[in-house]
Amino acid sequence: MPTEAPTPVDINLQRFRDISVVADYANTIGPRDCEAFLFATYIAPDSDILDIGVGAGRTAAVLAPLARNYLGIDYSEEMIEAARRNFPEYQFAVMDAADMSSLVSESFDVIVFSFNGLSFLHPDTKRLSCIRDCHRLLRQEGLFIFSMYNPYSLFVRPTRTSRSFVATVKALSLALQDNADRLFHRLLTRAFWLGHGYVRTSAHSGLTIFTASVSFVRTELDAVGFNFVADYVEHHPHRMSRFLTRWNYYVFRNLNSQPRNRQGNPSLTVFPAKLCSFILRAANPMHRLQRIWR
């Protein structure tokens, strides 16, 4: 069931073409969160790799040296220009992840869509088109590695720049502001209570992102023909509450099976259990105070 109606223009593309946003991406190189673990664990040397949403080339620095053939794509011309400046030795192309029809079927061993890129595709039809194209482009046993925002992310942990008193107070203040903003903007959304849907964020002066629970992601990709391999919280191997996890990482395998027809909404069947879990955790605020700092 569509979560939002189509819009005449891509509501996120203009933000990713903004000069200040491109400059921010251009100054960030290398893996983040548990990406280094995922790439080392699941990507074999000499693989043919498609790097979707490459931005200014952050992941190219890690993925391209692993690849026999590497292609980084992004729908922002400005991002691709920055990637070419940063890594002139690698191949990049301007291409919309929702329309990769120009690429040959079964031509990649690994497809990576890092840092929640799949969440930025709006509306649902574009995200589903990208997932179907990824299934088409992967060879037998090929891997699809990506991350997606978590709809239950209501809190963030304080992040200190040092252990000084001033840094601690500043970190607590910023975390309290962020937590208040998240509670106000997310607790009453359909995405939180249904386990999937679009929400607005203040990042880069306003983005619309798709959020989804692990169960919803598994069902959506299973319907296309992917086989679930694993999911990880952003700070793997550390364990985190679903309310502290901003996004999850996923690994799916292409078994070249036919898409399956699914009936109903699986997230609704587990909703009562999720609600009970949330109430119990909220009633015991000391339950998750371990590992509060990162």
C-alpha positions as CSV (number, residue, x, y, z in Angstrom):
1,M,0.0,0.0,0.0
2,P,1.5,3.4,-1.0
3,T,2.6,5.5,2.0
4,E,2.7,8.8,0.1
5,A,1.4,10.1,-3.2
6,P,3.8,10.8,-6.1
7,T,5.2,14.3,-6.5
8,P,5.9,16.2,-9.8
9,V,9.6,16.6,-8.8
10,D,12.0,14.6,-6.6
11,I,11.6,16.2,-3.2
12,N,15.1,15.2,-2.0
13,L,17.2,15.7,-5.2
14,Q,17.4,19.5,-4.9
15,R,19.0,19.1,-1.4
16,F,21.6,16.7,-2.7
17,R,22.5,19.2,-5.5
18,D,23.0,22.0,-3.0
19,I,26.6,23.3,-3.0
20,S,26.9,23.2,0.8
21,V,25.6,19.6,1.0
22,V,27.9,18.5,-1.8
23,A,30.9,20.1,0.0
24,D,29.9,18.3,3.3
25,Y,29.9,14.9,1.5
26,A,33.1,15.7,-0.4
27,N,34.9,16.1,2.9
28,T,33.8,12.7,4.2
29,I,35.8,9.7,3.0
30,G,35.8,6.1,4.0
31,P,33.3,3.7,5.8
32,R,31.2,4.6,8.7
33,D,29.4,2.7,11.4
34,C,29.7,-1.1,10.7
35,E,30.3,-0.7,6.9
36,A,34.0,-1.7,7.2
37,F,32.8,-5.0,8.9
38,L,30.2,-5.6,6.2
39,F,32.5,-5.0,3.3
40,A,35.3,-7.2,4.8
41,T,32.9,-10.0,5.7
42,Y,30.7,-10.2,2.6
43,I,32.6,-8.8,-0.4
44,A,35.0,-11.2,-2.0
45,P,38.1,-9.7,-3.9
46,D,37.7,-9.2,-7.6
47,S,33.9,-8.8,-7.4
48,D,32.0,-6.7,-9.9
49,I,30.6,-4.0,-7.7
50,L,27.8,-1.4,-8.3
51,D,27.9,1.4,-5.7
52,I,24.5,3.2,-5.7
53,G,24.2,6.6,-4.2
54,V,27.9,7.1,-4.2
55,G,27.7,10.8,-3.4
56,A,31.1,12.4,-3.6
57,G,32.9,9.1,-3.5
58,R,32.9,8.2,0.3
59,T,32.5,4.5,-0.3
60,A,34.5,4.4,-3.5
61,A,37.8,4.6,-1.5
62,V,37.0,1.2,0.1
63,L,34.9,-0.6,-2.6
64,A,36.8,0.2,-5.8
65,P,40.1,-1.4,-4.6
66,L,38.2,-4.6,-3.9
67,A,36.5,-4.7,-7.3
68,R,37.4,-6.3,-10.6
69,N,35.0,-3.8,-12.2
70,Y,33.6,-0.9,-10.2
71,L,30.8,1.6,-11.0
72,G,29.6,4.4,-8.7
73,I,26.3,6.1,-9.6
74,D,24.3,9.0,-8.1
75,Y,21.4,11.0,-9.4
76,S,23.0,14.3,-8.4
77,E,25.3,15.6,-11.1
78,E,27.1,17.8,-8.6
79,M,27.8,14.8,-6.4
80,I,29.2,12.8,-9.3
81,E,31.4,15.8,-10.3
82,A,32.8,15.9,-6.8
83,A,33.4,12.1,-6.9
84,R,35.3,12.4,-10.2
85,R,37.5,15.1,-8.7
86,N,38.2,13.0,-5.6
87,F,38.8,9.8,-7.5
88,P,39.6,10.4,-11.2
89,E,40.8,6.8,-11.5
90,Y,37.4,5.3,-10.9
91,Q,34.3,5.1,-13.0
92,F,31.2,7.1,-12.1
93,A,27.9,7.9,-13.8
94,V,24.9,10.1,-13.2
95,M,22.0,7.7,-12.9
96,D,18.7,7.5,-10.9
97,A,18.6,4.5,-8.7
98,A,14.9,4.2,-9.6
99,D,15.8,3.7,-13.3
100,M,18.9,1.6,-14.0
101,S,17.5,0.1,-17.2
102,S,20.6,1.1,-19.1
103,L,22.7,-1.4,-17.1
104,V,22.9,-5.0,-18.3
105,S,21.1,-7.7,-16.3
106,E,23.2,-10.1,-14.1
107,S,26.3,-8.0,-14.5
108,F,27.2,-7.5,-10.8
109,D,28.3,-9.7,-7.9
110,V,27.6,-7.1,-5.2
111,I,25.4,-4.0,-5.1
112,V,25.9,-1.5,-2.2
113,F,23.4,1.3,-1.4
114,S,25.1,2.8,1.6
115,F,24.1,5.3,4.3
116,N,20.3,4.9,3.9
117,G,20.2,5.8,0.3
118,L,17.2,3.6,-0.3
119,S,15.3,5.6,2.2
120,F,15.7,8.8,0.2
121,L,13.8,7.4,-2.8
122,H,10.3,9.0,-2.9
123,P,7.6,7.8,-3.3
124,D,7.3,4.1,-2.7
125,T,7.2,3.3,-6.5
126,K,10.8,4.5,-6.9
127,R,12.1,2.5,-3.9
128,L,10.4,-0.7,-5.2
129,S,11.6,0.0,-8.8
130,C,15.2,0.2,-7.4
131,I,14.8,-3.0,-5.4
132,R,13.5,-4.8,-8.5
133,D,16.4,-3.4,-10.6
134,C,18.9,-4.6,-8.1
135,H,17.5,-8.1,-8.2
136,R,17.7,-8.0,-12.0
137,L,21.3,-6.7,-12.1
138,L,22.7,-9.2,-9.6
139,R,24.1,-12.5,-10.7
140,Q,23.1,-15.8,-9.0
141,E,24.2,-15.7,-5.3
142,G,24.9,-11.9,-5.7
143,L,24.6,-9.7,-2.6
144,F,22.6,-6.6,-1.9
145,I,24.1,-4.6,1.0
146,F,22.2,-1.5,2.2
147,S,20.9,0.4,5.2
148,M,17.6,2.0,6.1
149,Y,16.2,4.3,8.7
150,N,14.5,2.8,11.8
151,P,11.0,4.0,12.4
152,Y,11.3,3.4,16.2
153,S,14.3,5.7,16.5
154,L,13.1,8.1,19.3
155,F,16.3,8.7,21.2
156,V,20.0,9.4,20.5
157,R,22.9,8.8,22.8
158,P,25.0,11.8,23.9
159,T,28.3,12.1,21.9
160,R,31.2,13.7,23.7
161,T,34.2,15.2,22.0
162,S,36.2,14.7,25.2
163,R,35.6,13.7,28.9
164,S,35.7,17.2,30.2
165,F,32.8,18.7,32.2
166,V,32.0,21.3,29.5
167,A,32.0,18.7,26.7
168,T,29.7,16.4,28.8
169,V,27.2,19.2,29.5
170,K,27.2,20.2,25.9
171,A,26.7,16.6,24.7
172,L,23.8,16.1,27.2
173,S,22.2,19.4,26.1
174,L,22.4,18.6,22.4
175,A,21.1,15.0,23.0
176,L,18.1,16.3,25.0
177,Q,17.2,18.8,22.2
178,D,17.5,16.0,19.6
179,N,15.5,13.6,21.6
180,A,12.7,16.1,22.2
181,D,12.6,16.9,18.5
182,R,12.4,13.2,17.6
183,L,9.7,12.5,20.1
184,F,7.7,15.4,18.9
185,H,8.0,14.6,15.2
186,R,8.0,10.8,15.2
187,L,6.0,9.4,18.1
188,L,2.7,10.4,16.5
189,T,3.5,9.4,12.9
190,R,2.1,6.5,11.0
191,A,5.6,5.3,10.4
192,F,6.2,4.7,14.1
193,W,3.0,2.8,14.8
194,L,2.8,0.8,11.6
195,G,6.5,0.1,11.4
196,H,7.1,1.8,8.0
197,G,6.4,5.1,6.3
198,Y,7.8,8.4,5.4
199,V,8.9,11.0,7.9
200,R,10.4,14.5,7.6
201,T,13.8,15.3,9.0
202,S,15.8,18.5,9.5
203,A,18.9,17.1,7.9
204,H,20.3,19.3,5.0
205,S,17.5,21.8,5.6
206,G,14.8,19.2,5.2
207,L,14.6,15.7,3.7
208,T,11.8,13.2,3.4
209,I,13.0,9.7,4.4
210,F,11.4,6.3,4.3
211,T,11.7,4.3,7.6
212,A,11.0,0.6,8.0
213,S,11.2,-2.1,10.6
214,V,13.4,-5.1,10.1
215,S,10.3,-7.3,9.5
216,F,8.9,-4.9,6.9
217,V,12.2,-4.7,5.0
218,R,12.5,-8.5,5.0
219,T,9.0,-9.0,3.6
220,E,9.4,-6.3,1.0
221,L,12.6,-7.8,-0.4
222,D,11.4,-11.3,-0.1
223,A,8.5,-10.4,-2.3
224,V,10.9,-9.4,-5.1
225,G,12.9,-12.6,-4.8
226,F,15.7,-11.8,-2.4
227,N,16.8,-14.1,0.3
228,F,17.6,-12.6,3.7
229,V,21.1,-13.1,5.0
230,A,21.6,-10.8,8.1
231,D,20.8,-7.5,9.7
232,Y,22.9,-5.4,12.0
233,V,22.4,-2.3,14.1
234,E,24.5,0.8,13.2
235,H,27.0,0.3,15.9
236,H,27.5,-3.5,15.5
237,P,28.8,-5.4,17.4
238,H,27.3,-3.4,20.3
239,R,23.8,-4.3,21.1
240,M,21.3,-1.4,21.1
241,S,17.6,-0.9,21.9
242,R,15.4,-0.4,18.8
243,F,14.6,3.1,20.3
244,L,18.3,4.0,20.2
245,T,19.1,2.6,16.8
246,R,18.9,5.2,14.1
247,W,19.2,2.8,11.2
248,N,19.9,-0.9,10.4
249,Y,22.2,-2.5,7.9
250,Y,21.0,-5.4,5.8
251,V,22.5,-8.1,3.6
252,F,20.3,-10.0,1.1
253,R,21.2,-12.6,-1.5
254,N,19.8,-13.0,-5.0
255,L,18.8,-16.6,-5.6
256,N,17.2,-15.6,-9.0
257,S,13.8,-16.8,-7.7
258,Q,10.6,-15.4,-9.0
259,P,8.9,-12.5,-7.1
260,R,6.2,-13.8,-4.7
261,N,2.7,-12.5,-4.2
262,R,2.1,-11.3,-0.6
263,Q,-1.3,-10.6,1.0
264,G,-1.8,-8.2,3.8
265,N,0.5,-6.1,5.9
266,P,2.9,-8.1,8.1
267,S,3.8,-5.2,10.3
268,L,0.2,-5.1,11.6
269,T,0.3,-8.6,12.9
270,V,3.2,-7.8,15.3
271,F,1.9,-4.4,16.3
272,P,0.4,-5.4,19.7
273,A,3.7,-7.0,20.7
274,K,5.6,-3.9,19.7
275,L,3.3,-1.7,21.6
276,C,3.5,-3.8,24.8
277,S,7.3,-3.9,24.5
278,F,7.4,-0.1,24.1
279,I,5.2,0.4,27.2
280,L,7.3,-1.9,29.3
281,R,10.5,-0.3,28.3
282,A,9.1,3.2,28.9
283,A,8.0,2.1,32.4
284,N,11.5,1.0,33.3
285,P,13.8,3.9,32.2
286,M,16.8,2.3,33.9
287,H,16.6,-0.7,31.6
288,R,18.7,0.7,28.8
289,L,21.1,3.1,30.6
290,Q,24.1,0.8,29.9
291,R,26.3,1.8,27.0
292,I,24.8,5.3,27.1
293,W,28.0,6.9,25.8
294,R,29.7,6.2,22.6
